[in-house]
Every structure is written in C-alpha cells, then in structure tokens.
Amino acid sequence: MDEEISFIVVVSQDITSEMQLSESKQRLSLMVSTSKDAIFVLDLNKNITSWNKEAENLFGYTSEAIIGRPVMILDHLINFNTLASIFDFDEIIKTQTITNIENVDIHKLYQNLIVDITVYPFFDDKGTVVGITVIVRDRTETINVKKALEKSEMQMRQLALHLDAIREEERKEIAFIIHDELGYALSSIKMDISWIRRNIDKISKENFTERSNDMLKLIDTTIQTVKTLSSNLRPSILDHFGLVAAIEEQSGEFQRRTGIRCKVNISPTEDINDINIPEKLRTPIFRIFQEAQTNITRYAKASRVDVNISYFDELFVLEIIDNGIGIPEEKINAISSFGLLGIREKAKSIGGKIFITGKKDEGTIIRLELNIKL
C-alpha cells in the first residue's frame, strides 16, 4: 500500500536580527581598525581587551603585547594620578555618562604629545556597565599651530606698539630738526636781511660782504640739513638710480658714521645696476638692509660688514654679513627681537624668505631671498 503524505512540518528560524548584529559588529570592527584615533577597550578589572592599530602607533605597544594587561601599564606615558582619575570606574559606573578629558600630556621617549581622551561606558542587556571604550585623539599638531598663532599675534601686537614708539620718536626728531635747526637758520637769515634793509644807505661794503657771506653759509647749512632730513625719510637715489645704487650709498654713509668697514659685492658685476627692481619691492628691500645695519650698530660689535647682492635665474639675494660677536640662537626668534621680527615681516610682505644665522664670536648672516621675474 502506497504511503501517503498527510502533512508537512516546516521549521523556520528568524535569523535576521543575528545577521544584523553580526553585520553591525563587522562594521564596528572595520571602523575601529581604520580609525585615525587610538581606540581600546577595558573590562571591569581595567584590563585591556581590544587595541587598534592607531593605539599601537600612539603608545608604542603592539596588540599582542598589551591585550590582557592592566591599563595602568601606561603610567610611564601618562601621569599616574591623571591616569587613575581618567579610569575611575566607581565614578564611571555611578554616572554612566560619557567623559571627555582634554589636553592630557603623553611623554614619549623622543617627543611629547597632547591628546584628548574620551571614555564611553558600554552596557549589557540589563543596562549594567560591563566595560568602557576609550578613544584617544592626538591634538599635538593642532595645539602647536594654535600656540604658534597666538605667539605670532602677540609678536604682531608688540611689534605694532614698537613701531608706534619708533614712529613717535622719529616725529619728535623731525620736529626738533625743523624747529631748532631750520627754524634757527631761517630766523637768523631773516634778521640779517632785516638789518641790511634798515642799514642799506649807510652800510659799508665790508659789512655787507661779511653779512652776505654769513647768510650764504647759513643757507648752505640749511640746504644740507634739508637734504639729510629728506634722505633719512626716503633717499632720492632709490627712485632716481635704483636699489643697488641706494644700498651702495647707504653703505658708504654707514662706514663714515660708524667707522665700521662696509664693502658691497655685486654679482654678476656687469649691468646689475641696470636691474629694474619693481618700485613696490625697492623700499621694503632697502628698509630690510637699513634695519640690518641698525642691528649691527647696536649689538654686533663688528669691525667689518660685507654686503653681497646677486641675481641669477630670477632669484635676487641680499646678504649682510658681519664679523661681530654673533647673535645667540635664542635671540633669533625671541619675541623681544623687534628688529629681526620687522625684517621677517617686511620680507614676508613681498613674498621673500629671510634666513638668520649666527655663531659666537664669528658674526651674523642675514640673507634675503626673493624670486623676481624681470
């Protein structure tokens, strides 16, 4: 007798949630392994149970070497008290909240890092804390950039105050020259002219000659004073004959005024005076040169200065080299070194680069490099 199938029993199991959970774990594992942050997991005994690649890079431990070890193994990298406060499990279990600790120092063998540490408690199905996930983000570069920016802003504020003080001092000096020297000269000339007018009928030839000679000398002195004042404000040779000629004249004046031998070397020697440096660049370059000379006068204790000017392959180079005591390394970037700071800012404003080096008792070199297409 043929057997007949009277019914079929179908057994099925919904594994959708399990598949979703597995996929979520895979995605989480992928996110942790590819994260740019250091991520590790601790159990309630504060033992490390997971350790990603960035944690290896940041702390120097491989996952094989550190998994299963207590988190306090990191106390040679992070201050013990800081480490203990971060992983206060009693507080974490009590509050069950995410905690973020900023600007934690990590002291490695050859570098110091600054990190932010975020602690996430995770829970079982009953809502009980069963461990914590730790994310460590390296913020060293960001903080260093911020500090550099703050330092730069402070330098700019102090430089602005310094330049204001210099400007006021220059105005005071100009006012003194105009009032005392030019004012005195013009008053004397006026008095002599008035005397001649009053005595024109009875003045002798000798008296007239003497008075007129005194007036001419005073006029010559006044003209020279005006030329000096004008040159200090802006040398006319800079506009009429160019940058190289202005540097040569300034070097000669520097040598006469200070007694420090100053030699200008030009390369290539042929036709460099004909280089038509754009007008917008001439003044900043010349002021850099003047500031370098001022620093030499004040601090270098030098007996010789060499000024090298060259132009090859669209690169203009100005070097000021002295044989003085040499600028100390800490002074090169010091906030209080307003002269050097001003030189850097002028160079930056025209797209140039400044290199400053000094050796004790061997002198200082200030080098300006500027790409100019003529």
ZIZIPE-V900901 format. One record per backbone hydrogen bond with DSSP energy under -1.0 kcal/mol. NH is the residue of the N-H (numbers start at 1). CO is the residue of the C=O. Records with the same first field share a line. If there is no record, write none. Layout:
# ZIZIPE-V900901
NH=CO + CO
This chain:
# ZIZIPE-V900901
19=15
20=16
21=17
22=18
23=19
24=20
25=21
26=22
27=23
28=24
29=25
30=26
31=27
32=28
33=29
34=30
38=136
40=134
41=50
42=132
43=47
46=43
48=69
49=41
50=41
52=39
56=52
57=53
58=54
59=55
60=56
66=62
67=63
68=48
69=66
71=46
73=70
74=71
75=72
77=74
78=74
83=79
84=80
85=81
86=82
87=83
89=87
92=88
93=89
94=90
95=91
96=92
99=119
101=117
104=115
106=113
107=77
108=111
113=106
115=104
116=137
117=101
118=135
119=99
120=133
122=131
124=128
127=124
130=122
132=42
133=120
134=40
135=118
136=38
137=116
139=114
143=139
144=140
145=141
146=142
147=143
148=144
149=145
150=146
151=147
152=148
153=149
154=150
155=151
156=152
157=153
158=154
159=155
160=156
161=157
162=158
163=159
164=160
165=161
166=162
167=163
168=164
169=165
170=166
171=167
172=168
173=169
174=170
175=171
176=172
177=173
178=174
179=175
180=176
181=177
182=177
183=178
185=181
186=182
187=183
188=184
189=185
190=186
191=187
192=188
193=189
194=190
195=191
196=192
197=193
198=194
199=195
203=199
208=204
209=205
210=206
211=207
212=208
213=209
214=210
215=211
216=212
217=213
218=214
219=215
220=216
221=217
222=218
223=219
224=220
225=221
226=222
227=223
228=224
229=225
230=226
231=227
232=228
233=229
234=230
238=235
240=236
241=237
246=242
247=243
248=244
249=245
250=246
251=247
252=248
253=249
254=250
255=251
256=252
257=253
258=254
259=255
261=303
263=305
265=307
267=309
274=271
275=272
277=275
281=278
282=278
285=281
286=282
287=283
288=284
289=285
290=286
291=287
292=288
293=289
294=290
295=291
296=292
297=293
298=294
299=295
305=261
306=321
307=263
308=319
309=265
310=317
311=267
312=315
315=312
316=370
317=310
318=368
319=308
320=366
321=306
322=364
323=304
325=300
331=328
337=334
338=336
341=337
342=338
343=339
344=340
345=341
346=342
347=343
348=344
349=345
351=348
352=347
353=369
355=367
357=365
359=363
361=325
362=359
363=359
365=357
366=320
367=355
368=318
369=353
370=316
372=314
